[in-house]
Amino acid sequence: MSSLTAEQLKEFFRRLTVAKAQIKALLDQTAQDSRPVDLELPIGRLTRIDAIQMQGMAQMNRQQLDIRRQQVDASLAAFDTGKFGFCRHCHQPISFARLEVLPESPFCVDCQESFERER
């Protein structure tokens, strides 16, 4: 049983829903920036290099946003199964403080630190 109250669960669900909408908006906004640079454009060499660098940064940003979107979606789905707020590895409750900072967090602090040490 989660140690979160019904009000806390409701607030986390609201925050995750808002985050999902914000991420979708950001992904939509950055779609143009991550497209390949048209090599036929009549621009200078340095401008083209800058455009290619900006494209690479936009693609990386979109990848990070997509990962976060997947985490938010998984957290929202966990509400349906009653597993929101539980670590996906050890199945123990994730602390309120951690969820307060990162509501889409899939792991408790101990498991997250363990994974990071293994890398």
DSSP file (Angstrom, degrees, kcal/mol; ACC not computed):
  #  RESIDUE AA STRUCTURE BP1 BP2  ACC     N-H-->O    O-->H-N    N-H-->O    O-->H-N    TCO  KAPPA ALPHA  PHI   PSI    X-CA   Y-CA   Z-CA
    1    1 A M              0   0    0      0, 0.0     2,-0.1     0, 0.0    82,-0.0   0.000 360.0 360.0 360.0 132.9    0.0    0.0    0.0
    2    2 A S        -     0   0    0     80,-0.2    84,-0.1     1,-0.1    83,-0.1  -0.362 360.0-140.3 -68.0 146.2    1.3    3.4   -1.0
    3    3 A S  S    S+     0   0    0     82,-0.2     2,-0.3    91,-0.2    -1,-0.1   0.357  72.1 107.7 -87.1   6.3    2.1    5.8    1.8
    4    4 A L        -     0   0    0      1,-0.1     2,-0.1     2,-0.0    -2,-0.1  -0.621  69.4-126.2 -86.4 142.9    0.7    8.7   -0.3
    5    5 A T     >  -     0   0    0     -2,-0.3     4,-2.6     1,-0.1     5,-0.2  -0.360  26.6-107.0 -79.3 165.9   -2.7   10.2    0.6
    6    6 A A  H  > S+     0   0    0      1,-0.2     4,-2.4     2,-0.2     5,-0.1   0.885 122.4  51.9 -59.9 -39.1   -5.5   10.4   -1.9
    7    7 A E  H  > S+     0   0    0      2,-0.2     4,-2.3     1,-0.2    -1,-0.2   0.909 109.4  48.8 -65.1 -42.2   -4.9   14.2   -2.2
    8    8 A Q  H  > S+     0   0    0      2,-0.2     4,-2.6     1,-0.2    -2,-0.2   0.920 111.6  49.3 -63.6 -43.3   -1.2   13.7   -2.9
    9    9 A L  H  X S+     0   0    0     -4,-2.6     4,-2.5     1,-0.2    -2,-0.2   0.920 110.5  50.8 -60.8 -43.5   -2.0   11.1   -5.5
   10   10 A K  H  X S+     0   0    0     -4,-2.4     4,-2.2     1,-0.2    -1,-0.2   0.909 111.2  48.2 -60.4 -42.8   -4.5   13.5   -7.1
   11   11 A E  H  X S+     0   0    0     -4,-2.3     4,-2.7     2,-0.2    -2,-0.2   0.902 111.2  49.6 -66.6 -41.5   -1.9   16.3   -7.2
   12   12 A F  H  X S+     0   0    0     -4,-2.6     4,-2.6     2,-0.2     5,-0.2   0.903 110.2  51.2 -64.5 -39.8    0.7   14.0   -8.7
   13   13 A F  H  X S+     0   0    0     -4,-2.5     4,-2.2     2,-0.2    -2,-0.2   0.925 111.4  47.9 -61.9 -43.7   -1.7   12.9  -11.4
   14   14 A R  H  X S+     0   0    0     -4,-2.2     4,-2.4     2,-0.2    -2,-0.2   0.934 112.4  48.6 -61.5 -46.8   -2.5   16.5  -12.2
   15   15 A R  H  X S+     0   0    0     -4,-2.7     4,-2.5     1,-0.2    -2,-0.2   0.895 112.0  48.7 -62.9 -40.4    1.2   17.4  -12.3
   16   16 A L  H  X S+     0   0    0     -4,-2.6     4,-2.4     2,-0.2    -1,-0.2   0.879 110.2  51.6 -67.2 -37.5    2.0   14.5  -14.6
   17   17 A T  H  X S+     0   0    0     -4,-2.2     4,-1.8    -5,-0.2    -2,-0.2   0.910 112.0  46.4 -64.6 -42.2   -1.0   15.4  -16.9
   18   18 A V  H  X S+     0   0    0     -4,-2.4     4,-2.4     2,-0.2    -2,-0.2   0.920 111.7  51.6 -64.6 -44.2    0.3   19.0  -17.2
   19   19 A A  H  X S+     0   0    0     -4,-2.5     4,-2.7     1,-0.2     5,-0.2   0.896 107.1  53.7 -60.8 -40.5    3.9   17.7  -17.8
   20   20 A K  H  X S+     0   0    0     -4,-2.4     4,-2.3     1,-0.2    -1,-0.2   0.922 110.4  46.4 -61.0 -44.3    2.6   15.4  -20.6
   21   21 A A  H  X S+     0   0    0     -4,-1.8     4,-2.2     2,-0.2    -1,-0.2   0.897 113.1  49.5 -64.6 -40.9    0.9   18.4  -22.3
   22   22 A Q  H  X S+     0   0    0     -4,-2.4     4,-2.3     2,-0.2    -2,-0.2   0.906 111.0  49.2 -65.5 -41.6    4.0   20.6  -21.9
   23   23 A I  H  X S+     0   0    0     -4,-2.7     4,-2.7     2,-0.2    -2,-0.2   0.915 110.2  51.1 -64.5 -42.5    6.3   17.9  -23.3
   24   24 A K  H  X S+     0   0    0     -4,-2.3     4,-2.4    -5,-0.2    -1,-0.2   0.917 110.2  49.7 -60.7 -42.8    4.0   17.4  -26.3
   25   25 A A  H  X S+     0   0    0     -4,-2.2     4,-2.3     1,-0.2    -1,-0.2   0.910 111.7  48.3 -62.6 -42.3    4.0   21.1  -27.0
   26   26 A L  H  X S+     0   0    0     -4,-2.3     4,-2.1     2,-0.2    -2,-0.2   0.901 110.8  50.6 -65.4 -40.8    7.8   21.3  -26.8
   27   27 A L  H  X S+     0   0    0     -4,-2.7     4,-0.5     1,-0.2    -1,-0.2   0.907 111.6  48.5 -63.2 -40.5    8.2   18.3  -29.1
   28   28 A D  H >< S+     0   0    0     -4,-2.4     3,-0.7     1,-0.2     4,-0.4   0.902 112.0  49.6 -64.4 -41.0    5.8   20.0  -31.6
   29   29 A Q  H 3< S+     0   0    0     -4,-2.3     3,-0.4     1,-0.2     4,-0.4   0.847 113.2  45.2 -67.5 -34.6    7.8   23.2  -31.4
   30   30 A T  H 3X S+     0   0    0     -4,-2.1     4,-1.3     1,-0.2    -1,-0.2   0.439  84.4  94.2 -92.9   1.3   11.1   21.6  -31.9
   31   31 A A  T << S+     0   0    0     -3,-0.7     3,-0.4    -4,-0.5     4,-0.3   0.915  88.1  47.0 -58.7 -43.5   10.1   19.4  -34.8
   32   32 A Q  T >4 S+     0   0    0     -4,-0.4     3,-1.2    -3,-0.4    -1,-0.2   0.891 108.4  55.3 -65.6 -40.6   11.2   22.0  -37.4
   33   33 A D  T 34 S+     0   0    0     -4,-0.4    25,-0.2     1,-0.2    -1,-0.2   0.758 105.1  52.8 -66.6 -25.2   14.6   22.6  -35.7
   34   34 A S  T 3< S+     0   0    0     -4,-1.3    -1,-0.2    -3,-0.4    -2,-0.2   0.456  82.5 111.3 -94.5   0.4   15.6   18.9  -35.7
   35   35 A R  S <  S-     0   0    0     -3,-1.2    23,-0.1    -4,-0.3     3,-0.1  -0.376  83.3 -85.9 -69.2 152.5   15.0   18.4  -39.5
   36   36 A P        -     0   0    0      0, 0.0     2,-0.3     0, 0.0    -1,-0.1  -0.261  47.5-106.1 -58.5 144.8   18.1   17.8  -41.6
   37   37 A V        -     0   0    0     -3,-0.1     2,-0.7     1,-0.1    15,-0.0  -0.580  31.7-120.2 -74.1 129.8   19.8   21.0  -42.8
   38   38 A D    >   -     0   0    0     -2,-0.3     3,-1.4     1,-0.2    -1,-0.1  -0.613  19.9-160.6 -73.5 113.1   19.2   21.6  -46.5
   39   39 A L  T 3  S+     0   0    0     -2,-0.7    -1,-0.2     1,-0.3     4,-0.1   0.608  85.8  65.0 -72.8 -10.6   22.6   21.5  -48.1
   40   40 A E  T 3  S+     0   0    0      2,-0.1    -1,-0.3    -3,-0.0    -2,-0.1   0.515  72.8 116.2 -88.8  -5.9   21.3   23.4  -51.2
   41   41 A L  S <  S-     0   0    0     -3,-1.4     2,-2.1     1,-0.1     7,-0.0  -0.405  75.2-121.1 -64.1 137.3   20.4   26.5  -49.2
   42   42 A P        +     0   0    0      0, 0.0     2,-0.3     0, 0.0    -1,-0.1  -0.468  68.0 125.3 -81.0  72.3   22.5   29.5  -50.4
   43   43 A I        -     0   0    0     -2,-2.1     5,-0.0    -4,-0.1     0, 0.0  -0.860  63.2 -91.4-125.7 162.8   24.1   30.2  -47.1
   44   44 A G     >  -     0   0    0     -2,-0.3     4,-2.3     1,-0.1     5,-0.2  -0.179  35.9-107.9 -71.3 165.5   27.8   30.6  -46.0
   45   45 A R  H  > S+     0   0    0      1,-0.2     4,-2.3     2,-0.2     5,-0.2   0.908 118.6  46.9 -61.0 -45.8   29.9   27.8  -44.7
   46   46 A L  H  > S+     0   0    0      1,-0.2     4,-2.6     2,-0.2    -1,-0.2   0.883 111.7  51.0 -66.8 -38.1   30.0   29.0  -41.1
   47   47 A T  H  > S+     0   0    0      2,-0.2     4,-2.4     1,-0.2    -1,-0.2   0.896 110.5  49.9 -64.1 -39.5   26.2   29.6  -41.1
   48   48 A R  H  X S+     0   0    0     -4,-2.3     4,-2.3     2,-0.2    -2,-0.2   0.901 110.0  50.2 -65.7 -41.3   25.8   26.0  -42.4
   49   49 A I  H  X S+     0   0    0     -4,-2.3     4,-2.4     2,-0.2    -2,-0.2   0.925 111.5  48.8 -62.3 -44.6   28.0   24.6  -39.7
   50   50 A D  H  X S+     0   0    0     -4,-2.6     4,-2.7     1,-0.2    -2,-0.2   0.911 110.6  51.0 -60.7 -42.0   26.0   26.6  -37.1
   51   51 A A  H  X S+     0   0    0     -4,-2.4     4,-2.2     1,-0.2    -1,-0.2   0.890 110.2  48.9 -63.7 -39.7   22.8   25.2  -38.5
   52   52 A I  H  X S+     0   0    0     -4,-2.3     4,-2.2     2,-0.2    -1,-0.2   0.897 112.0  49.0 -67.7 -40.3   24.1   21.6  -38.4
   53   53 A Q  H  X S+     0   0    0     -4,-2.4     4,-2.3     2,-0.2    -2,-0.2   0.918 111.7  48.9 -64.4 -42.5   25.2   22.1  -34.8
   54   54 A M  H  X S+     0   0    0     -4,-2.7     4,-2.5     1,-0.2    -2,-0.2   0.885 109.6  52.9 -63.6 -38.4   21.8   23.6  -33.9
   55   55 A Q  H  X S+     0   0    0     -4,-2.2     4,-2.4     2,-0.2    -1,-0.2   0.924 109.0  49.3 -62.4 -44.4   20.1   20.6  -35.6
   56   56 A G  H  X S+     0   0    0     -4,-2.2     4,-2.2     1,-0.2    -2,-0.2   0.902 111.9  48.0 -62.1 -42.2   22.2   18.2  -33.6
   57   57 A M  H  X S+     0   0    0     -4,-2.3     4,-2.5     2,-0.2    -1,-0.2   0.900 111.3  50.8 -65.8 -39.5   21.4   20.0  -30.3
   58   58 A A  H  X S+     0   0    0     -4,-2.5     4,-2.4   -25,-0.2    -2,-0.2   0.899 110.0  50.0 -64.6 -40.3   17.7   20.0  -31.2
   59   59 A Q  H  X S+     0   0    0     -4,-2.4     4,-2.1     2,-0.2    -2,-0.2   0.918 111.7  47.6 -64.6 -42.7   17.7   16.3  -32.0
   60   60 A M  H  X S+     0   0    0     -4,-2.2     4,-2.2     2,-0.2    -2,-0.2   0.914 111.5  50.9 -64.0 -42.3   19.4   15.5  -28.7
   61   61 A N  H  X S+     0   0    0     -4,-2.5     4,-2.5     1,-0.2    -2,-0.2   0.909 109.7  50.3 -60.7 -43.1   16.9   17.7  -26.9
   62   62 A R  H  X S+     0   0    0     -4,-2.4     4,-2.5     2,-0.2    -1,-0.2   0.876 108.0  53.2 -64.3 -37.3   14.0   15.9  -28.6
   63   63 A Q  H  X S+     0   0    0     -4,-2.1     4,-2.1     2,-0.2    -1,-0.2   0.923 110.6  46.8 -63.0 -43.2   15.5   12.6  -27.6
   64   64 A Q  H  X S+     0   0    0     -4,-2.2     4,-2.3     1,-0.2    -2,-0.2   0.907 112.6  49.7 -65.1 -41.7   15.6   13.7  -23.9
   65   65 A L  H  X S+     0   0    0     -4,-2.5     4,-2.5     1,-0.2    -2,-0.2   0.889 109.5  51.7 -63.2 -38.7   12.0   15.0  -24.1
   66   66 A D  H  X S+     0   0    0     -4,-2.5     4,-2.3     2,-0.2    -2,-0.2   0.889 108.6  50.7 -66.7 -38.8   10.9   11.8  -25.6
   67   67 A I  H  X S+     0   0    0     -4,-2.1     4,-2.1     2,-0.2    -2,-0.2   0.933 112.2  47.0 -62.6 -45.2   12.5    9.8  -22.8
   68   68 A R  H  X S+     0   0    0     -4,-2.3     4,-2.6     1,-0.2    -2,-0.2   0.895 109.4  54.4 -64.5 -38.7   10.7   12.0  -20.3
   69   69 A R  H  X S+     0   0    0     -4,-2.5     4,-2.8     1,-0.2    -1,-0.2   0.914 108.0  49.8 -59.6 -42.9    7.4   11.6  -22.2
   70   70 A Q  H  X S+     0   0    0     -4,-2.3     4,-2.4     2,-0.2    -1,-0.2   0.895 111.0  49.1 -63.3 -39.7    7.7    7.9  -21.9
   71   71 A Q  H  X S+     0   0    0     -4,-2.1     4,-2.2     2,-0.2    -2,-0.2   0.906 112.0  48.3 -65.9 -41.1    8.4    8.1  -18.2
   72   72 A V  H  X S+     0   0    0     -4,-2.6     4,-2.6     2,-0.2    -2,-0.2   0.927 111.8  49.8 -64.1 -44.8    5.4   10.4  -17.7
   73   73 A D  H  X S+     0   0    0     -4,-2.8     4,-2.3     1,-0.2    -2,-0.2   0.911 111.2  49.2 -60.0 -42.7    3.2    8.0  -19.7
   74   74 A A  H  X S+     0   0    0     -4,-2.4     4,-1.5     2,-0.2    -1,-0.2   0.885 111.3  49.7 -64.8 -38.5    4.4    5.1  -17.7
   75   75 A S  H  X S+     0   0    0     -4,-2.2     4,-0.7     2,-0.2    -2,-0.2   0.901 110.7  49.1 -67.7 -40.4    3.7    6.9  -14.4
   76   76 A L  H >X S+     0   0    0     -4,-2.6     3,-0.8     1,-0.2     4,-0.7   0.897 110.4  51.3 -64.8 -39.0    0.2    7.9  -15.6
   77   77 A A  H >X S+     0   0    0     -4,-2.3     4,-0.9     1,-0.2     3,-0.7   0.820 100.1  64.8 -65.7 -30.3   -0.4    4.2  -16.5
   78   78 A A  H 3X>S+     0   0    0     -4,-1.5     5,-2.2     1,-0.2     6,-1.1   0.756  91.4  64.3 -66.0 -23.5    0.7    3.2  -13.1
   79   79 A F  H X<5S+     0   0    0     -3,-0.8     3,-0.6    -4,-0.7    -1,-0.2   0.893  98.6  54.3 -64.2 -38.0   -2.2    5.0  -11.6
   80   80 A D  H <<5S+     0   0    0     -3,-0.7    -1,-0.2    -4,-0.7    -2,-0.2   0.823 114.4  39.5 -65.6 -31.6   -4.6    2.6  -13.4
   81   81 A T  H 3<5S-     0   0    0     -4,-0.9    -1,-0.2    -3,-0.1    -2,-0.2   0.457 111.5-116.0 -98.3  -2.3   -2.8   -0.4  -11.9
   82   82 A G  T <<5S+     0   0    0     -4,-0.7    -3,-0.2    -3,-0.6   -80,-0.2   0.684  86.0 113.4  77.0  17.4   -2.3    1.1   -8.4
   83   83 A K    > < +     0   0    0     -5,-2.2     3,-1.6    -6,-0.2    -4,-0.2   0.362  33.7 125.0-104.7   4.9    1.4    1.0   -8.8
   84   84 A F  T 3  S+     0   0    0     -6,-1.1     3,-0.1     1,-0.2   -82,-0.1  -0.439  74.4  26.6 -65.4 136.7    2.1    4.7   -8.9
   85   85 A G  T 3  S+     0   0    0      1,-0.3     9,-3.7    20,-0.2     2,-0.4   0.473  97.8 110.5  91.3   3.5    4.7    5.7   -6.2
   86   86 A F  B <  S-A   93   0A   0     -3,-1.6    -1,-0.3     7,-0.3     2,-0.1  -0.915  74.9-108.9-113.4 140.1    6.3    2.3   -6.1
   87   87 A C     >  -     0   0    0      5,-3.1     4,-1.0    -2,-0.4    20,-0.2  -0.392  18.1-142.4 -63.2 134.3    9.8    1.5   -7.3
   88   88 A R  T  4 S+     0   0    0     18,-2.7    -1,-0.1     2,-0.1    19,-0.1   0.597  97.6  41.6 -75.2 -10.2    9.8   -0.6  -10.5
   89   89 A H  T  4 S+     0   0    0     17,-0.3    -1,-0.1     3,-0.1    18,-0.1   0.871 131.0  16.2-100.8 -58.1   12.8   -2.5   -9.3
   90   90 A C  T  4 S-     0   0    0      2,-0.1    -2,-0.1    18,-0.0    17,-0.1   0.556  90.0-134.0 -96.9  -9.0   12.4   -3.3   -5.5
   91   91 A H     <  +     0   0    0     -4,-1.0    -3,-0.1     1,-0.2     3,-0.1   0.624  60.3 133.5  66.0  15.7    8.6   -2.5   -5.4
   92   92 A Q        -     0   0    0      1,-0.1    -5,-3.1    -6,-0.1    -1,-0.2  -0.590  68.4 -83.2 -89.0 157.6    9.0   -0.5   -2.3
   93   93 A P  B     -A   86   0A   0      0, 0.0     2,-0.4     0, 0.0    -7,-0.3  -0.331  39.9-127.4 -61.3 139.6    7.3    3.0   -1.9
   94   94 A I        -     0   0    0     -9,-3.7   -91,-0.2    14,-0.1    14,-0.1  -0.720  38.1 -99.5 -83.6 137.5    9.2    5.9   -3.5
   95   95 A S     >  -     0   0    0     -2,-0.4     4,-2.2     1,-0.1     5,-0.2  -0.203  20.2-125.8 -61.3 148.1    9.6    8.7   -1.0
   96   96 A F  H  > S+     0   0    0      1,-0.2     4,-2.6     2,-0.2     5,-0.2   0.892 110.8  57.6 -58.4 -40.8    7.3   11.6   -1.1
   97   97 A A  H  > S+     0   0    0      1,-0.2     4,-1.4     2,-0.2    -1,-0.2   0.893 107.5  46.8 -60.0 -40.9   10.2   14.0   -1.3
   98   98 A R  H  > S+     0   0    0      1,-0.2     4,-2.9     2,-0.2    -1,-0.2   0.929 113.9  47.0 -67.6 -44.4   11.6   12.2   -4.5
   99   99 A L  H  < S+     0   0    0     -4,-2.2    -2,-0.2     1,-0.2    -1,-0.2   0.847 106.6  59.2 -65.6 -32.8    8.1   12.2   -6.1
  100  100 A E  H  < S+     0   0    0     -4,-2.6    -1,-0.2    -5,-0.2    -2,-0.2   0.891 114.6  35.9 -61.7 -38.9    7.7   15.8   -5.2
  101  101 A V  H  < S+     0   0    0     -4,-1.4    -2,-0.2     1,-0.2    -1,-0.2   0.885 139.2  13.6 -80.0 -41.7   10.8   16.7   -7.2
  102  102 A L    ><  -     0   0    0     -4,-2.9     3,-2.3    -5,-0.1    -1,-0.2  -0.711  64.2-179.4-139.8  82.0   10.4   14.2  -10.0
  103  103 A P  T 3  S+     0   0    0      0, 0.0   -18,-0.2     0, 0.0    -4,-0.1   0.725  83.3  57.5 -61.7 -21.0    6.8   12.7  -10.1
  104  104 A E  T 3  S+     0   0    0     -5,-0.1   -29,-0.1   -19,-0.0   -30,-0.1   0.344  74.9 135.4 -89.3   8.4    7.7   10.5  -13.1
  105  105 A S    <   -     0   0    0     -3,-2.3   -20,-0.2     1,-0.2   -11,-0.1  -0.372  38.9-165.9 -60.7 124.4   10.6    8.8  -11.2
  106  106 A P        +     0   0    0      0, 0.0   -18,-2.7     0, 0.0     2,-0.3   0.644  66.6  49.3 -86.2 -14.0   10.4    5.1  -11.8
  107  107 A F  S    S-     0   0    0    -20,-0.2   -20,-0.1   -19,-0.1     2,-0.0  -0.907  79.5-115.7-129.8 151.5   12.9    4.1   -9.0
  108  108 A C     >  -     0   0    0     -2,-0.3     4,-2.4     1,-0.1     5,-0.2  -0.293  43.9-100.5 -71.6 168.6   13.4    4.9   -5.4
  109  109 A V  H  > S+     0   0    0      1,-0.2     4,-2.7     2,-0.2     5,-0.2   0.903 120.7  52.7 -61.2 -43.2   16.6    6.7   -4.4
  110  110 A D  H  > S+     0   0    0      1,-0.2     4,-2.1     2,-0.2    -1,-0.2   0.930 112.7  43.1 -61.6 -46.7   18.5    3.5   -3.3
  111  111 A C  H  > S+     0   0    0      2,-0.2     4,-2.5     1,-0.2    -1,-0.2   0.909 113.6  51.9 -66.7 -41.3   17.8    1.6   -6.6
  112  112 A Q  H  X S+     0   0    0     -4,-2.4     4,-2.2     1,-0.2    -2,-0.2   0.928 111.2  47.2 -60.5 -45.1   18.6    4.7   -8.7
  113  113 A E  H  X S+     0   0    0     -4,-2.7     4,-2.2     1,-0.2    -1,-0.2   0.884 110.6  52.9 -63.9 -38.1   21.9    5.1   -6.9
  114  114 A S  H  X S+     0   0    0     -4,-2.1     4,-1.7    -5,-0.2    -2,-0.2   0.918 109.6  48.0 -62.9 -44.1   22.7    1.4   -7.3
  115  115 A F  H  X S+     0   0    0     -4,-2.5     4,-1.1     1,-0.2    -2,-0.2   0.901 111.9  49.9 -62.3 -41.6   22.0    1.6  -11.1
  116  116 A E  H  < S+     0   0    0     -4,-2.2     3,-0.2     1,-0.2    -1,-0.2   0.859 108.5  51.9 -69.1 -34.9   24.3    4.7  -11.4
  117  117 A R  H  < S+     0   0    0     -4,-2.2    -1,-0.2     1,-0.2    -2,-0.2   0.872 105.4  56.8 -66.7 -35.9   27.1    3.0   -9.5
  118  118 A E  H  <        0   0    0     -4,-1.7    -1,-0.2     1,-0.3    -2,-0.2   0.783 360.0 360.0 -67.0 -27.5   26.9    0.0  -11.8
  119  119 A R     <        0   0    0     -4,-1.1    -1,-0.3    -3,-0.2    -2,-0.2   0.517 360.0 360.0 -69.2 360.0   27.5    2.2  -14.8
